[in-house]
Amino acid sequence: MIEDQTASKYRAMVTSPSTAASEAGAKVLRDGGTAIEAVVATASVLAVTYPHFCGIGGDAVWMVSDNSGKVQSFLGIGQAAENGAETFTANKPIPLRGPGSTLTTACTVDSWQHALDHSAKHWGGRKSLADLITPAIDLAKHGFSISPSQCFWLDFRKEEIANWPGFMEIFTPNARMPHAGEIFRQPQLASSLKRIAEFGARDFYEGDLADQIVKGLSAVGSPITKADLAKTRTRTVDAVSLDYGDVTLFAPPAPTQGLATLMTMGVLRELGAKNWAEGTAEHYHLVVEAIKRAFLKRDQIADPDFTSTDFTALLDQAALAADAKDISTTKALDWPHPFRHGDTVFLAAKDANGNCASVLQSTYFDWGSGVVAGDTGIVWQNRGAAFSTDPNHPNAFAPGKLPFYTLNPGLALKDGKPHLLYGTQGADGQPQTLAMLLTRMLDFGLSPLDALTKPRFLLGKTFSDTNDSLKLEVDAGDDVFDELAARGHVLRAIEPQSALAGQAGIIRIDQDGFVDGAHDPRSDGMAIGV
């Protein structure tokens, strides 16, 4: 959703899947804060109001740019525990839930302070972490209205949550499933956030809060130690990029799947996407086929500190052209392919000075590992389940290693200046959703809201469907379904505005610095202009 005001009035904007979170960020922008400061306020509220998709027991990946177009990426990714290998057996899958999946540390909180340090040094930021997370503390302590999304994911996992340590006591108060709109409080989480406000972000990693976290996790069998937490640091790295028409698309580098999004767009560039008609069977078919080619190469991506592979070679023009040439306009490539789970939240902001931040924050699966770290109220992520136990796999578990990461927020420059901030929830669905949004805006001239509203798809397995089908929103039309089936796609119709199609957000900046934007109608969120 977006506020019903003329976009040309706005010099600044924030977007997120939670209205309360967007409002917290908008207040920072109204007070003259930077885009990073607005994102930290928004992100901390999301850690309270969207606990099914993100939290301070998870990670965050950032893309930032100043008004001159200097783009950087902050990888707030927790590393593998030193003793993690003792918890699993080689060549047997790591558990998807429970203590056995809590094999990595959590870097979200460190990423907030890391970004704020950048804001203060380079953008003139003046707001403290303590000030920015105060709204989140208040909401956790005094309560907020539970979103329909949180209720959906509680109900969806109702058969599993009884087995998750400490979970039901917090999220099913009075021993029943809550209803959307009820007031929900998280006093333990409020206390943890208050400690961070009082003693700083590093208390999460090196102080008394770290002791509480480790005590709670070790009590249920997690291998994470205080020494592991103390080693957790956000990394500033160069983004990867691809020229597409008159814009340059930027994404976070390995070990994220930002390269998969750029590979997809590179193949579409070579196919000449601008010559198609939007929303036709040809449009859907060729985007799907480009995604397949990118995904077939994606699984070699891993922590670059543990390999000599140059992953940027995946973006070589000759390789992209070869993939494009391999695509048939009339026949779909068969698609049995491993599915990577994941749920997350996208948030972004642009401030009045033209600085931008595009961020994804996640605990991996919905509800992460399901493990609450003792009496901290912190749900820990299950990103450890992204590792392979095959010692010969590029993403094999190793102490200190970063897992392969589905998070890939996007940022685009036009004429050397920030032009688009974009991202989506959805694991494997992220490159798919982004490819549709980008072709709609860049090739066919749609507005952010129109690009978000039109039908989308999800290729492959999901949390609710073990078939490798192409799930397409039914309002794409009968003709599109018929033509795609004739090309060999195995289709499943899903409802319009389906949660399977992701929850994306977009902010667009024109050459004069004015913005328009929207958050997905498939979410509970809002873009707010200032």
PyMOL commands that set and color helices and strands:
alter all, ss='L'
color gray80, all
select helices_A, chain A and resi 7-9+19-30+35-49+84-87+99-101+108-122+129-132+134-142+148-156+161-163+167-171+173-175+187-199+203-206+208-219+226-230+258-271+273-275+281-298+304-306+311-315+317-325+383-386+429-443+448-453+474-476+478-486+499-501
alter helices_A, ss='H'
color red, helices_A
select strands_A, chain A and resi 13-16+59-65+71-76+144-145+183-184+235-237+240-244+247-251+344-350+356-362+410-414+417-424+457-459+470-473+491-494+504-509+515-519+526-529
alter strands_A, ss='S'
color yellow, strands_A
deselect
rebuild
show_as cartoon
